[in-house]
Amino acid sequence: MAHAADAKNIYYIPHGSHWPIIGSVGLFATMFGAASWINDSAALGKPLFYFGIAILIFMVFGWFRSVIGESLQGMYNKQVDVSFRMGMMWFIFSEIMFFAAFFGALFYARSLSVPWIGGEGDGALTNYFLWKGYAPAWPTNGPAAIGGVFETIPAWGVPLINTLILLTSGVTITIAHHALRAGYRKQLLVFLGATVLLGATFLWYQAHEYIEAYTELHLTLGSGVYGSTFFMLTGFHGLHVTLGTIMLAVIWFRCLKGHFSKDDHFGFEAVAWYWHFVDVVWLGLFMFVYVL
């Protein structure tokens, strides 16, 4: 981002921005619509939910456009740069806690709840009176075979391919970053574009995996605790990959327009941090959801 030469000790604060109120309206419409939808008021909730999502998308693109414009006009200084970096670090930390809660749910269900229901430890009476004959095992659809019989997705098929794709994308974005720092514009665009394509390929394979799970393996959100934790973890990760791919595409166009210099490119760095975070989360998913 550009640093204003005459504002070394002044923290830039935008005035009269309308984006916060637009975002608030979008969030309210989205949440109110979702609540109405799941409480049997789809006639009101469904269109309101999608209307709120549309407002949020409009707000995100508009607000980021304003920030990019302010940066290119030289309104930001070192203090603003530091605040952006701290904000991105705290955002990624919040995402780490988000996935930590989901991994914690997986651990609790697999290592504590299921064995206890099966009679291990002090759960013998519970097993005898409530779930007599239930043998704890993982993966499980719970006592009484909730959701019916299902099959799991083999780790060494599509999940392994997606792992290799994301690991490769971590390499390509790192090469792109080094190219930006060295001033190699063509190399930057090639490897950053490759990262975008790898992200899109990952999503294509995940969509194929979900279709196979529902149509052939009978693994759905209703397949007991395994199905719910599987789709919760992989689904939210897929959402993060989607957002990351969109951000990478935006950064590619910004690089094409020459928005960044070798010494001033935090917008690129922020997206690279986020993408590496997505890579690391997937490695945890691959090990604890697919392999173990």
C-alpha positions in Angstrom: 0.0 0.0 0.0 1.2 3.5 -0.7 2.5 5.7 2.2 1.6 9.3 2.3 4.9 11.3 2.4 3.2 14.2 4.3 1.4 12.0 6.9 4.1 10.1 8.7 2.6 10.7 12.1 -1.0 10.9 11.2 -3.3 7.9 11.4 -5.7 8.0 8.5 -9.4 7.7 9.4 -12.0 7.6 6.6 -14.9 10.0 7.0 -18.5 9.5 6.0 -18.2 5.8 5.0 -21.5 4.2 4.3 -20.2 0.6 4.1 -20.6 -0.2 7.8 -24.3 0.5 7.8 -24.8 -1.4 4.6 -23.0 -4.4 6.1 -25.1 -4.2 9.2 -28.3 -4.3 7.1 -27.0 -7.2 5.1 -26.1 -9.2 8.3 -29.5 -8.5 9.9 -31.3 -9.6 6.7 -29.2 -12.7 6.4 -29.6 -13.9 9.9 -33.3 -12.9 10.2 -34.0 -14.7 6.9 -32.0 -17.8 8.0 -33.9 -17.9 11.3 -37.2 -17.6 9.6 -36.3 -20.2 7.0 -35.4 -22.9 9.5 -38.5 -22.2 11.6 -40.9 -23.0 8.8 -41.3 -19.5 7.4 -39.6 -20.2 4.0 -41.9 -17.9 2.1 -40.4 -14.9 4.0 -37.1 -16.3 5.2 -35.7 -17.7 2.0 -35.9 -14.6 -0.2 -34.8 -12.4 2.8 -31.8 -14.7 3.4 -30.6 -14.4 -0.3 -31.3 -10.7 -0.3 -29.0 -10.3 2.8 -26.3 -12.4 1.1 -26.5 -10.2 -2.0 -26.1 -7.1 0.2 -23.1 -8.6 1.9 -21.4 -9.4 -1.4 -22.1 -5.9 -2.6 -20.7 -4.5 0.6 -17.5 -6.6 0.5 -16.7 -5.6 -3.0 -17.6 -2.0 -2.5 -15.7 -1.6 0.8 -12.6 -3.3 -0.5 -12.7 -1.1 -3.6 -12.8 2.0 -1.4 -9.8 0.7 0.6 -7.8 -0.1 -2.5 -8.6 3.4 -3.9 -7.5 5.1 -0.7 -4.3 3.0 -0.7 -3.5 3.9 -4.3 -4.1 7.6 -3.6 -1.4 7.5 -0.9 -3.7 8.1 2.1 -2.1 5.4 4.3 1.1 5.5 6.2 3.2 3.0 8.3 0.8 3.1 11.2 -2.1 2.0 9.0 0.1 -0.7 7.5 0.8 -2.1 11.0 -2.9 -2.0 11.9 -3.8 -3.9 8.7 -1.2 -6.5 9.6 -2.4 -6.9 13.1 -6.0 -7.1 11.9 -5.2 -9.9 9.5 -3.3 -11.8 12.2 -6.2 -11.5 14.6 -8.6 -12.6 11.8 -6.5 -15.7 11.1 -6.3 -16.4 14.8 -10.1 -16.3 15.0 -10.2 -18.7 12.1 -7.8 -21.0 14.0 -10.1 -21.0 17.0 -13.1 -21.7 14.7 -11.6 -24.9 13.3 -10.2 -25.8 16.8 -13.8 -25.9 18.0 -14.7 -28.3 15.1 -11.7 -30.5 15.6 -12.5 -30.5 19.3 -16.1 -31.7 18.5 -14.6 -34.5 16.4 -12.2 -35.5 19.2 -14.9 -35.4 21.8 -17.3 -37.5 19.7 -14.7 -40.1 18.6 -12.6 -40.5 21.8 -15.0 -39.7 24.6 -18.7 -39.7 23.7 -18.9 -42.8 21.5 -16.9 -45.0 23.8 -18.9 -43.9 26.8 -22.2 -44.7 25.1 -20.7 -48.1 24.2 -20.2 -48.8 27.9 -16.5 -47.9 28.4 -15.5 -46.2 31.6 -18.5 -45.2 33.7 -20.9 -45.5 30.8 -21.7 -49.2 31.5 -25.1 -48.4 33.0 -26.0 -46.0 30.2 -25.1 -48.6 27.7 -27.1 -51.3 29.5 -30.3 -49.3 30.0 -30.4 -47.1 26.9 -28.2 -48.6 24.2 -27.8 -52.2 25.1 -25.8 -54.1 22.5 -24.3 -51.0 20.9 -20.6 -51.6 20.3 -18.5 -48.4 20.0 -16.6 -48.1 16.8 -15.5 -45.3 14.4 -16.8 -44.3 12.0 -20.3 -44.6 13.5 -23.8 -43.5 12.7 -24.6 -43.8 16.4 -26.9 -46.1 18.3 -29.9 -47.4 16.4 -28.1 -46.9 13.1 -29.2 -43.3 12.6 -29.3 -42.4 9.0 -28.7 -45.9 7.7 -25.7 -47.8 6.5 -23.0 -45.7 4.8 -19.4 -46.1 3.5 -16.5 -43.8 4.1 -14.4 -42.0 1.4 -11.0 -43.7 1.0 -8.2 -41.4 2.0 -5.9 -42.4 -0.9 -8.2 -41.3 -3.7 -9.6 -37.9 -4.2 -8.5 -36.6 -0.7 -4.9 -37.5 -1.5 -5.2 -35.7 -4.8 -6.6 -32.6 -3.1 -3.8 -32.7 -0.6 -1.2 -32.7 -3.3 -3.1 -29.9 -5.0 -3.1 -27.7 -1.9 0.5 -28.4 -1.1 1.4 -27.5 -4.7 -0.6 -24.3 -4.4 1.4 -23.4 -1.3 4.6 -23.7 -3.4 3.2 -21.7 -6.4 2.0 -18.7 -4.2 5.4 -18.7 -2.4 7.2 -18.5 -5.8 4.8 -15.7 -6.9 5.6 -13.8 -3.7 9.3 -14.1 -4.3 8.8 -13.0 -7.9 6.9 -9.9 -6.7 9.7 -9.0 -4.3 12.2 -9.5 -7.1 10.2 -7.4 -9.6 9.5 -10.2 -12.0 6.1 -9.3 -13.1 5.5 -12.1 -15.7 6.6 -14.8 -13.3 4.4 -13.3 -10.6 1.3 -13.5 -12.9 2.0 -17.0 -14.0 2.5 -18.6 -10.6 -0.3 -16.5 -8.9 -2.6 -17.6 -11.8 -1.5 -21.2 -11.3 -2.5 -20.9 -7.6 -6.0 -19.7 -8.6 -6.4 -22.6 -10.9 -5.2 -25.1 -8.3 -7.7 -23.7 -5.8 -10.5 -24.0 -8.4 -9.4 -27.6 -9.1 -9.5 -28.5 -5.5 -13.1 -27.2 -5.3 -14.0 -29.2 -8.4 -12.7 -32.4 -6.8 -14.4 -31.7 -3.5 -17.8 -31.2 -5.3 -17.2 -34.5 -7.1 -16.4 -36.1 -3.7 -19.6 -34.8 -2.2 -21.7 -36.0 -5.1 -20.2 -39.5 -4.8 -20.7 -39.5 -1.0 -24.5 -38.7 -1.3 -25.3 -40.8 -4.4 -23.1 -43.9 -4.1 -21.8 -44.1 -0.5 -25.0 -42.9 1.2 -22.8 -40.7 3.4 -24.9 -37.6 4.2 -25.4 -35.0 6.9 -27.9 -37.4 8.4 -25.4 -40.3 8.8 -25.1 -39.9 12.5 -22.2 -38.2 14.3 -19.6 -39.2 11.6 -21.6 -37.7 8.8 -22.3 -34.4 10.6 -18.6 -33.9 11.7 -17.3 -35.0 8.3 -19.4 -32.4 6.3 -19.0 -29.8 9.0 -15.2 -29.9 8.8 -14.8 -30.5 5.1 -17.7 -28.1 4.2 -16.4 -25.2 6.1 -12.9 -25.8 4.8 -14.3 -25.8 1.3 -16.0 -22.5 2.0 -12.6 -21.1 3.1 -11.0 -22.4 0.0 -13.7 -20.7 -2.1 -13.1 -17.4 -0.4 -9.4 -17.8 -0.7 -9.6 -18.5 -4.4 -11.8 -15.5 -5.0 -9.3 -13.3 -3.1 -6.4 -14.8 -5.1 -8.2 -14.0 -8.3 -8.8 -10.4 -7.2 -5.1 -10.1 -6.2 -4.1 -11.5 -9.7 -6.1 -8.7 -11.4 -4.5 -6.1 -9.1 -1.1 -7.4 -9.9 -2.0 -7.2 -13.6 -2.9 -3.6 -13.1 0.4 -2.9 -11.3 -1.1 -2.1 -7.9 1.9 -3.6 -5.9 5.6 -2.9 -5.7 8.4 -5.1 -4.5 8.5 -3.2 -1.2 4.8 -2.3 -0.8 2.4 -5.2 -1.2 0.6 -6.1 2.0 -2.7 -6.9 0.1 -0.8 -9.8 -1.6 0.8 -10.9 1.7 -2.5 -11.0 3.5 -4.1 -13.3 1.0 -0.9 -15.4 1.0 -1.1 -15.8 4.8 -4.7 -16.8 4.5 -4.0 -19.4 1.8 -1.2 -21.0 3.8 -3.6 -21.2 6.8 -6.1 -23.0 4.5 -3.3 -25.4 3.5 -2.4 -26.3 7.1 -6.0 -26.8 8.1 -6.5 -29.3 5.2 -3.5 -31.3 6.4 -5.2 -31.7 9.7 -8.4 -32.7 8.0 -6.7 -35.2 5.8 -5.0 -36.9 8.8 -7.8 -36.8 11.4 -10.9 -37.2 9.1 -9.7 -39.3 6.2 -6.6 -41.3 7.4 -7.0 -42.0 11.1 
